[in-house]
């Protein structure tokens, strides 16, 4: 294990990772996935807020970086296959008058 891997990340590095998660979350075209990604990031950072052991902090930071890479790849995949409509409210459904009359 190298010395760099054993040292805890600085506050600036942790904040950069957090902001990167929020930036990646904004790239998801689907509202539910976008909000889920943001909520998971916020929850994970709040959960690890009180870590004091440098090895635990380093481990959580490494896991966070790996999760950010996964989220970044998923945002690209989701954007490639995103539906044309962003919302059901954008759909224009034709109404046939003959079917509505009694």
N, C-alpha and C positions, 0 to 999 in steps of 0.2 A: 504494500500500500504506500503510495507516495505521500509526501508531506502536504501537497496541495489538496489531496482528496480528504485528508484528516482535518484540515482547518475548516472552521465554520465560515459560511459566507457572510459578507458584510450586510448591514441594513440596506444599503443602496442596491446590492445585488438581489436581495429578497424583494424589495419594492419593484425593481425592474421586472422580476419574474411575475409578480402579481399583476402589474400593468400589462405585461405581455399576454397573460391569460385573458384579461378583459378585452384587449384588442382582438385577439383571435376569436373570442366569443361573438364579437360584433360582425365577424365575417360569415357566420352561419346564416343562410337565407331563411331558414325555418325558425319562426318565433319560439316554438317550444324547445328546440335544441339549443338555440341561442341563450334563452333564459336558464335552461338546465346547466349549460356550461358555466355561465356566470355564477349561478348559485353554488355549484360544486367548488369553484375556485374560492369563492368567499368563505364557504364552510371549511374547506381544507386549511386555508390560511388562519382562520379563527381558531380552529382546532389545534394547530401547531404554534400558536402565538406564545404560549408559556413554556416552550421547550428551553431548557437551560444547558443540557449536556451538548458539548460541541459535536460529538459524533452523531447524536440524534438529530441535531440541526442540519448537519452535513448530509445525513441520510435523507431527511425530509426534503431538503433542497434538491438533491439528485433525483429523487422520485418526482418532484415537481417539474424539473426540467424534462424528464422523460415523458410525463403526462402532457406537457406543453407541445412536445414534438408530435405526439399522437393527435392532440386536438388540432394542431396546424394541418396535418395531413387530412384529417377528417373534414375540416372546413373546405379544403380544396375539392375533395371528393363530393361533398354535399353541394357545392356550388356548380360542379359539372353536371349533376343530375337533378338540379332544382326544378320544380314544376314552373310552368310559365306564369301561373297565377300565384300571387303571394298570399291571397286570402280568398275564402269562399265568397266574401262580399264583393269581390271584383268580377265574379262570374256573371255573365249576362245570359240568363236562361229565357228562351223564347216561350211566351205563353200562347197557347192555342185556344182561341175563343170558343171553338166548337166543343172542346172537352169540358169547358167550365159551365156551359148552360145546361139547365135541367129541362 
